[in-house]
Amino acid sequence: MRIALFEPCIAGNVGAVLRIGACFDTPVDLIEPMGFAWDDKRVARAGMDYIDHVDVTRHADWDAFLARTTGRVVLFTTKGAARFDEAQFAPDDILLFGSEDAGVPDPVHDRADLRLRIPMKPAMRSLNLSVSAGIALAEALRQTKGYPE
């Protein structure tokens, strides 16, 4: 299981996702360009001292990411037709999340092997990126019995 962030814009969200990755022993892929410098203090502040405990791979772009990864790409999107809690996850899935301001472009959306949504109250637009990643990862790890001991 991996978490991948497509062109994230907010350093604090990336830091929070890195913390999730560290706590649940889940590698994190960052697909660039990002909307901030990698050494932004907000990444470290949100990730606290957990950042040293997560496997992070940075990819120059979407094509570089695809060239270096294996496993099913599971996109979490508000446009997903299927609910995430009704999907069947596999241990080698890559849970992909789009940028906070634009999601993912159509070619990335179309390339995903599975497109899922987290059900919410209809009047709400979206969840925070790191909250969505935590919810999705928790269900995927539960199904695959992948939680660390």
SEGU-932554 format. One record per residue (C-alpha): residue number from 0; x, y, z. Coordinates in pm, whole numbers. Example, Ala and Ser with C-alpha at 12.3 -4.5 7.8 and 13.67 -1.06 7.14 Angstrom:
2
[0 [1230 -450 780]]
[1 [1367 -106 714]]
END
This chain:
149
[0 [0 0 0]]
[1 [122 350 -86]]
[2 [-17 703 -75]]
[3 [53 927 -376]]
[4 [-9 1301 -392]]
[5 [-46 1457 -736]]
[6 [102 1808 -749]]
[7 [11 1905 -392]]
[8 [-14 2279 -322]]
[9 [-16 2313 56]]
[10 [297 2228 254]]
[11 [107 2163 576]]
[12 [-113 1903 408]]
[13 [192 1721 275]]
[14 [347 1726 621]]
[15 [29 1581 770]]
[16 [18 1305 505]]
[17 [385 1224 575]]
[18 [293 1186 941]]
[19 [10 948 847]]
[20 [255 752 633]]
[21 [505 730 920]]
[22 [245 619 1175]]
[23 [100 349 951]]
[24 [431 244 788]]
[25 [300 344 445]]
[26 [531 495 181]]
[27 [433 830 28]]
[28 [492 935 -333]]
[29 [501 1306 -419]]
[30 [432 1383 -785]]
[31 [578 1719 -880]]
[32 [562 2002 -939]]
[33 [452 2098 -592]]
[34 [311 2438 -501]]
[35 [588 2504 -245]]
[36 [957 2437 -192]]
[37 [1035 2093 -48]]
[38 [1226 2253 239]]
[39 [928 2470 337]]
[40 [915 2490 717]]
[41 [541 2416 708]]
[42 [611 2061 587]]
[43 [831 1995 888]]
[44 [593 2169 1128]]
[45 [294 1959 1019]]
[46 [497 1639 1001]]
[47 [679 1713 1326]]
[48 [950 1459 1401]]
[49 [763 1184 1213]]
[50 [907 1280 873]]
[51 [1229 1091 946]]
[52 [1021 773 980]]
[53 [844 767 644]]
[54 [963 641 306]]
[55 [915 937 67]]
[56 [974 921 -307]]
[57 [960 1236 -516]]
[58 [876 1206 -887]]
[59 [952 1481 -1140]]
[60 [608 1440 -1300]]
[61 [322 1198 -1367]]
[62 [512 1002 -1633]]
[63 [810 955 -1400]]
[64 [574 832 -1130]]
[65 [412 579 -1365]]
[66 [751 456 -1482]]
[67 [866 380 -1126]]
[68 [556 232 -969]]
[69 [365 -91 -986]]
[70 [25 -175 -849]]
[71 [-323 -52 -913]]
[72 [-374 326 -912]]
[73 [-680 403 -700]]
[74 [-783 766 -743]]
[75 [-987 935 -473]]
[76 [-1202 1199 -636]]
[77 [-1530 1377 -576]]
[78 [-1614 1261 -932]]
[79 [-1579 894 -842]]
[80 [-1883 683 -921]]
[81 [-1805 415 -661]]
[82 [-1794 457 -284]]
[83 [-1458 380 -123]]
[84 [-1621 173 151]]
[85 [-1772 -59 -111]]
[86 [-1446 -113 -303]]
[87 [-1212 -407 -258]]
[88 [-853 -298 -185]]
[89 [-534 -494 -252]]
[90 [-206 -474 -55]]
[91 [-15 -324 -351]]
[92 [-268 -47 -426]]
[93 [-150 310 -470]]
[94 [-401 552 -315]]
[95 [-381 865 -531]]
[96 [-503 1210 -428]]
[97 [-513 1520 -649]]
[98 [-395 1869 -571]]
[99 [-600 2069 -326]]
[100 [-703 2334 -578]]
[101 [-746 2139 -903]]
[102 [-768 1767 -834]]
[103 [-614 1579 -1128]]
[104 [-629 1648 -1502]]
[105 [-838 1424 -1728]]
[106 [-544 1207 -1847]]
[107 [-460 1118 -1485]]
[108 [-827 1060 -1405]]
[109 [-862 838 -1710]]
[110 [-545 640 -1630]]
[111 [-663 544 -1280]]
[112 [-758 180 -1247]]
[113 [-1031 268 -998]]
[114 [-1198 602 -912]]
[115 [-1352 625 -568]]
[116 [-1528 886 -362]]
[117 [-1567 928 10]]
[118 [-1940 983 73]]
[119 [-2025 1314 240]]
[120 [-2321 1532 315]]
[121 [-2441 1662 -27]]
[122 [-2396 2032 52]]
[123 [-2025 1987 131]]
[124 [-1766 2030 -145]]
[125 [-1470 1826 -21]]
[126 [-1258 1709 270]]
[127 [-908 1827 353]]
[128 [-641 1631 161]]
[129 [-478 1480 468]]
[130 [-814 1389 621]]
[131 [-915 1213 298]]
[132 [-584 1028 285]]
[133 [-625 912 645]]
[134 [-981 792 591]]
[135 [-891 607 271]]
[136 [-577 449 412]]
[137 [-758 332 726]]
[138 [-1016 143 519]]
[139 [-756 1 280]]
[140 [-537 -122 567]]
[141 [-838 -264 749]]
[142 [-941 -465 445]]
[143 [-592 -591 366]]
[144 [-498 -649 730]]
[145 [-204 -418 668]]
[146 [-196 -225 995]]
[147 [142 -231 1169]]
[148 [162 -436 1486]]
END
